[in-house]
Amino acid sequence: MLPRLAELQPETEADFALLEGQRVVRQGRLALAAIAAAVPASDIMAILHPADAVLAEVALPPLPSHQLDAAVANAIEPLVLGDVDTLAVACGPRAADGRAVVAWADRAWLSRGWNLLAEVGLPARHLVPAALSLPRPERGIVLAWRDHYLLARDAMGRGAVLALDPLADDTVADPAAAIWLESLVATTDGYALLPPVPTWLARWRPTTPDHASSASAPERTPDLDPSSRWLGQLPAWSLAVPALRPRRLQASPWRRPLAWLGGAAAIWLLGLNVYAWQLQDEAQAIERRMAAQVRDVFPQLPVILDPLRQAIQQRDTLRAAGGQTDPQDFLPLALTTAQLLPPGAQAIQAIEYQDGALQLRFAATADSVNRNALSPDVMSRAQQLGLQVDEVDGAWEIRPRDPTGALTAGGRDGGGLSITPGAQTTRDLNRISGASR
């Protein structure tokens, strides 16, 4: 609760209170510098002296915010004695009836006092007119007294101030004060006092308009607790206008560029994550297509885990084989077995190929011997062809004698069977070869 702004110095004493929610933790009177050292400077509200801030109620048209300042200055110009440009002006919200509470103070003194508070360690965020710091009653008005100033606040949150003669006797009512009080309580249903108040105000009672008796006068409710002066509902606006903000409370000139930079970085990171998600989705689609292509080209692969690596391995296997088939494959084994068959082999009853072995079962005829029996000539010829022939359950079981050697249609040393890939297989091999680069 500040003294006059013109008297403000670091050693000037002022009443203060430390609040925790709606509870007064500590209160007293100290020099401003001592207050700054005694209490944390987290959220400081400075209550201006009644002589430093003027309150009024004006009618304002419905205007956008960027035109409101000019309208307020035009509305208060008839109410001030000097130049409006020398004042710091603040305006409350416009009510439904178009009226709003306006406060103003000397611009130079307000700027000096606000800077001094910041320098001593009391960075005030709000500079509240004295009447607007009073407790807001549920009904009627609250009256208070401070340094020969009468303060009032009604249930709507509006405030009023009346300056009295500082040399007057506090025990004698001022006629001007009585008239002012009568006009305030005439339209209310009660009033309360916030001690300490002068003797004449404690004894004062309003009268009826016809001055007949005080039976129908507004009711005086019980006095408020003195500590409740710190618990008033402060308005959301104040005389802490941004143009007068102390340098210590001003935002750094880098704050806005850094904010823009942070916003741009956030947008960039968001875009980067979206792009990464798109790339991941495309990579998964490509991997699925690769797996399908590898499965089509190499159907013998049971599971496709790494399409590129498995395709490279299969390509390298085909290149190492040089187009030669495996001796255990059906076609090379069947062609070699054809050279082993004795005369009359066209009487074959069944052929079965399984696990790299070929089984032949001959049909017995009445005019021929049992073709299933192995003769020494067959065994000799099988040895020449590199085959191993066994008789199993009345059938020939033929398999390569040396699975790692190359079987040819003319024997191990002559001729040969070469399997050349077709056009489609060649295109698939070239595609896989290109993908591996």
C-alpha positions in Angstrom: 0.0 0.0 0.0 2.1 2.9 -1.4 2.4 6.4 0.0 2.2 9.4 -2.3 4.3 8.8 -5.4 6.0 12.1 -5.0 7.3 10.9 -1.5 8.5 7.5 -2.7 12.0 6.6 -1.8 13.7 3.3 -1.0 13.6 4.1 2.7 10.0 5.2 2.6 7.8 3.1 4.9 4.7 1.4 3.6 2.1 -1.0 4.9 2.3 -4.4 3.4 0.9 -7.9 3.6 2.1 -11.3 2.4 -0.8 -13.4 1.2 -1.1 -17.1 0.6 -4.3 -17.6 -1.3 -7.0 -15.9 0.7 -5.0 -15.9 4.0 -2.8 -13.2 5.3 0.5 -14.8 6.3 2.3 -11.7 7.5 1.5 -8.0 7.6 3.2 -4.9 9.0 5.0 -1.7 8.1 8.5 -1.5 6.8 10.7 0.5 4.4 10.3 -0.5 0.8 13.8 -1.9 0.6 13.2 -3.9 3.8 9.9 -5.2 2.4 11.8 -6.4 -0.7 14.3 -8.2 1.5 11.6 -9.8 3.7 9.1 -11.2 1.3 9.5 -13.1 -2.0 9.1 -11.0 -5.1 6.8 -13.5 -6.9 3.6 -11.6 -7.6 3.5 -8.1 -6.3 0.4 -5.9 -6.3 1.0 -2.2 -5.5 -2.0 -0.2 -4.2 -1.7 3.5 -5.1 -2.5 6.3 -2.7 -6.0 7.7 -3.2 -4.4 11.1 -4.1 -2.4 9.6 -7.0 -5.2 7.9 -9.0 -8.5 9.4 -10.0 -11.6 7.2 -10.7 -14.5 8.1 -12.9 -17.3 6.3 -14.7 -17.9 7.3 -18.4 -20.1 6.1 -21.2 -18.3 4.4 -24.1 -19.6 3.3 -27.5 -19.0 -0.3 -28.6 -15.7 -0.1 -30.3 -12.9 -2.5 -31.2 -9.9 -2.6 -28.9 -7.6 -0.6 -31.2 -10.0 2.3 -31.1 -10.9 2.2 -27.4 -7.9 4.3 -26.2 -8.9 7.2 -28.3 -12.5 7.0 -27.1 -11.5 6.9 -23.5 -9.2 9.9 -23.9 -12.0 11.8 -25.5 -14.4 10.8 -22.7 -12.2 12.0 -19.9 -10.9 15.1 -21.5 -13.7 17.3 -20.0 -12.9 15.8 -16.5 -9.2 16.6 -16.3 -7.6 20.0 -15.8 -4.5 19.4 -17.8 -3.4 17.7 -21.0 -4.6 14.2 -21.4 -1.3 13.2 -23.0 0.4 13.8 -19.6 -1.7 11.1 -18.0 -1.5 7.4 -17.8 -5.0 6.1 -18.5 -6.5 2.7 -17.9 -10.1 1.5 -18.5 -12.1 -1.4 -17.1 -14.5 -3.6 -19.1 -17.5 -2.0 -20.7 -20.8 -2.9 -18.9 -24.0 -3.8 -20.6 -25.3 -0.2 -20.2 -22.3 1.1 -22.0 -20.5 2.6 -19.0 -17.0 1.7 -17.8 -14.7 2.6 -14.9 -11.8 4.7 -15.9 -8.7 5.6 -13.9 -5.9 8.0 -14.6 -2.7 9.2 -12.9 0.1 11.6 -13.6 2.3 9.8 -16.2 5.7 11.1 -15.0 5.1 10.4 -11.3 3.7 7.0 -12.0 6.6 6.0 -14.2 9.1 7.2 -11.6 7.4 5.3 -8.8 7.1 2.1 -10.8 10.8 2.2 -11.8 11.8 2.9 -8.1 9.8 -0.2 -7.0 11.5 -2.3 -9.6 14.9 -1.0 -8.5 14.5 -1.8 -4.8 13.3 -5.3 -5.7 9.5 -5.0 -5.8 8.7 -5.6 -9.4 5.0 -4.8 -9.3 2.8 -6.3 -12.0 -0.3 -4.3 -11.1 -0.8 -0.7 -9.9 -4.3 -0.6 -8.5 -6.3 2.5 -7.5 -7.0 2.5 -3.8 -10.8 2.3 -4.0 -10.6 -0.8 -6.3 -8.5 -2.7 -3.7 -11.3 -2.7 -1.1 -13.2 -5.9 -0.4 -16.1 -6.3 -2.9 -19.4 -6.7 -1.0 -22.1 -9.1 -1.9 -24.6 -6.2 -1.6 -24.5 -2.5 -0.8 -21.2 -0.7 -0.5 -18.0 -0.8 1.6 -16.7 2.4 3.1 -13.1 3.0 4.2 -10.9 5.9 5.3 -7.3 6.6 4.4 -5.3 9.8 5.0 -8.4 12.1 4.8 -9.8 10.3 1.8 -13.1 8.5 1.8 -13.1 5.3 -0.3 -16.1 3.3 -1.5 -16.7 0.2 -3.5 -20.0 -1.4 -4.5 -21.2 -4.9 -5.3 -20.5 -4.3 -9.0 -16.8 -3.7 -8.3 -16.9 0.0 -9.0 -15.0 2.4 -6.8 -15.2 6.1 -5.7 -13.0 8.5 -3.9 -13.7 11.7 -2.0 -10.9 14.0 -0.9 -11.5 15.8 2.5 -9.8 18.7 4.2 -6.6 17.3 5.7 -6.7 19.9 8.5 -10.3 19.1 9.6 -11.1 17.6 12.9 -11.7 13.8 12.6 -14.4 14.0 15.2 -16.6 16.4 13.3 -18.4 15.4 10.1 -17.6 17.3 6.9 -20.8 18.5 5.3 -19.4 17.6 1.9 -18.7 14.1 3.1 -22.2 13.7 4.5 -23.7 14.7 1.2 -21.4 12.4 -0.7 -22.2 9.5 1.6 -25.9 10.1 1.3 -25.8 10.0 -2.5 -23.8 6.7 -2.4 -26.1 4.8 0.0 -29.3 6.3 -1.4 -29.6 3.6 -4.1 -28.2 0.7 -2.0 -29.7 -1.7 0.6 -26.9 -1.4 3.1 -23.3 -0.4 3.8 -20.4 -1.6 5.9 -17.3 0.1 7.3 -13.7 -1.1 7.0 -11.8 0.0 10.1 -10.0 2.1 11.1 -12.3 5.0 10.4 -12.6 8.5 12.0 -15.0 9.0 14.9 -17.5 10.9 12.9 -17.8 8.2 10.3 -18.3 5.5 12.9 -21.2 7.6 14.3 -22.7 8.6 10.9 -26.1 7.2 9.9 -27.8 8.0 6.6 -31.2 9.6 6.6 -34.2 9.1 4.4 -34.7 11.4 1.4 -37.4 13.5 3.2 -35.1 13.7 6.3 -38.0 12.6 8.5 -36.4 9.7 10.3 -33.8 7.1 9.9 -36.2 4.2 10.2 -36.2 3.5 6.5 -32.5 4.4 5.9 -30.1 1.9 4.4 -29.0 -0.7 7.0 -25.5 -0.7 8.3 -24.1 -4.2 8.4 -21.4 -5.3 10.8 -17.9 -3.8 10.3 -15.4 -5.8 8.4 -12.3 -7.2 9.9 -9.4 -4.8 9.4 -7.2 -7.5 7.8 -9.8 -7.9 5.1 -8.5 -4.8 3.4 -5.8 -7.1 1.9 -8.3 -9.6 0.6 -10.2 -7.5 -1.8 -10.9 -8.9 -5.3 -8.6 -6.8 -7.4 -9.7 -6.0 -11.0 -8.0 -7.6 -13.9 -6.9 -4.2 -15.2 -4.7 -1.6 -13.6 -2.6 1.6 -14.2 0.4 -0.6 -15.0 0.3 0.5 -18.7 2.8 -1.2 -21.0 4.3 2.1 -22.2 5.6 2.9 -18.7 6.9 -0.6 -17.9 10.3 -0.4 -16.1 13.2 -1.7 -18.1 13.8 -4.5 -15.6 10.2 -5.8 -16.3 10.4 -5.4 -20.1 10.8 -8.4 -22.2 14.1 -9.0 -23.8 14.3 -7.7 -27.4 15.4 -11.2 -28.3 12.2 -12.7 -26.8 10.0 -12.3 -29.9 12.7 -13.5 -32.4 13.4 -16.5 -30.2 9.7 -17.2 -30.0 9.4 -17.1 -33.7 12.6 -19.3 -34.0 11.1 -21.8 -31.6 7.9 -21.9 -33.5 9.7 -22.4 -36.8 11.8 -25.2 -35.2 8.6 -26.9 -33.9 7.0 -26.7 -37.4 10.2 -28.0 -39.0 10.4 -30.9 -36.6 6.7 -31.7 -37.2 7.3 -31.6 -40.9 10.4 -33.7 -40.6 8.5 -36.3 -38.6 5.7 -36.4 -41.2 8.3 -36.8 -44.0 10.0 -39.6 -42.1 6.7 -41.3 -41.6 6.1 -41.0 -45.4 9.5 -42.4 -46.2 9.0 -45.3 -43.8 5.6 -46.1 -45.4 7.2 -46.0 -48.8 10.1 -48.2 -47.6 7.7 -50.7 -46.3 5.8 -50.7 -49.6 9.0 -51.2 -51.5 10.0 -54.0 -49.2 6.7 -55.7 -49.7 7.0 -55.4 -53.5 10.6 -56.8 -53.4 9.4 -59.7 -51.3 6.7 -60.5 -53.8 9.1 -60.3 -56.7 11.7 -62.5 -55.0 8.9 -65.0 -54.1 7.8 -65.0 -57.8 11.3 -65.5 -59.2 12.5 -68.0 -56.5 9.4 -69.9 -55.4 11.7 -72.5 -53.6 12.4 -70.0 -50.8 10.2 -70.9 -47.9 10.3 -67.5 -46.1 11.3 -64.1 -47.3 13.0 -62.2 -44.5 15.5 -60.0 -46.3 14.4 -59.8 -49.9 17.5 -58.0 -51.2 20.0 -60.3 -49.5 18.1 -63.5 -50.4 17.8 -62.4 -54.0 21.6 -61.7 -54.2 22.3 -65.1 -52.7 20.1 -66.8 -55.2 21.6 -64.8 -58.0 25.1 -65.7 -56.9 24.1 -69.3 -56.7 22.8 -69.3 -60.3 25.9 -67.5 -61.5 28.2 -70.0 -59.8 26.3 -72.9 -61.4 26.9 -71.4 -64.8 23.5 -72.6 -66.0 24.3 -76.3 -65.1 21.6 -78.3 -63.4 22.0 -80.4 -60.3 22.7 -84.1 -61.0 20.0 -84.9 -58.5 17.3 -82.9 -60.4 14.6 -85.0 -62.1 15.4 -84.0 -65.7 19.2 -84.8 -65.7 18.7 -88.0 -63.7 15.9 -89.2 -66.0 17.9 -88.5 -69.2 20.9 -90.4 -67.8 18.7 -93.3 -66.6 17.3 -93.6 -70.1 20.7 -94.8 -71.3 20.7 -97.4 -68.5 17.4 -99.0 -69.5 17.6 -102.5 -71.1 15.9 -103.4 -74.3 12.1 -103.5 -73.9 12.1 -100.8 -71.3 9.0 -99.4 -72.8 7.2 -101.8 -70.5 7.7 -99.4 -67.5 4.8 -99.6 -65.2 5.5 -96.6 -62.9 8.0 -93.9 -62.3 8.4 -92.1 -59.0 10.9 -89.3 -58.2 11.4 -88.4 -54.5 14.3 -87.0 -52.4 16.7 -86.9 -55.4 16.1 -90.6 -56.3 14.2 -92.1 -59.2 12.3 -95.3 -58.8 11.3 -97.4 -61.8 8.9 -100.3 -61.7 8.7 -102.5 -64.8 5.6 -104.4 -65.9 6.1 -108.1 -66.2 4.8 -109.8 -69.4 4.2 -113.4 -70.2 6.8 -113.6 -73.0 9.5 -111.7 -71.2 11.5 -112.1 -68.1 11.0 -109.9 -65.0 12.5 -106.6 -65.9 12.8 -105.6 -62.2 15.7 -107.9 -61.7 19.2 -106.3 -61.9 21.7 -107.9 -64.3 25.4 -107.6 -64.2 25.2 -105.7 -67.5 22.9 -103.1 -65.9 25.2 -102.7 -62.9 28.3 -102.3 -65.2 26.5 -99.7 -67.4 25.3 -97.8 -64.2 28.9 -97.6 -63.0 29.9 -96.1 -66.3 27.2 -93.6 -66.2 27.9 -92.6 -62.6 24.7 -94.1 -61.2 24.0 -96.2 -58.2 21.2 -98.7 -58.8 19.5 -100.7 -56.0 16.5 -103.0 -56.0 14.0 -101.9 -53.4 10.7 -103.7 -53.0 10.9 -105.0 -56.6 11.7 -101.6 -58.1 14.9 -99.9 -59.3 16.0 -97.0 -57.1 18.5 -94.9 -59.1 20.5 -92.0 -57.7 23.8 -90.3 -58.7 26.8 -92.1 -57.3 28.6 -88.8 -56.7 26.1 -86.1 -56.0 28.7 -83.4 -56.3 29.9 -84.4 -59.7 28.2 -83.3 -62.9 26.1 -85.8 -64.7 25.8 -85.7 -68.4 23.8 -87.6 -71.0 26.9 -89.1 -72.5 28.6 -90.2 -69.2 30.9 -88.4 -66.9 33.5 -87.6 -69.5 31.7 -86.7 -72.6 28.8 -84.7 -73.9 26.6 -82.9 -71.3 23.3 -81.4 -70.5 23.2 -77.7 -70.3 20.1 -75.8 -69.1 19.8 -72.3 -70.6 17.4 -69.9 -68.8 14.5 -68.7 -70.8 13.7 -65.0 -71.7 11.6 -64.4 -68.6 14.1 -65.9 -66.3 16.9 -63.9 -67.9 14.9 -60.7 -67.4 14.3 -61.6 -63.7 18.0 -62.3 -63.2 19.0 -59.0 -64.8 16.4 -57.1 -62.6 17.7 -58.7 -59.4 21.3 -58.0 -60.5 20.5 -54.3 -61.1 18.7 -54.0 -57.7 21.8 -55.4 -55.9 24.1 -52.6 -57.3 
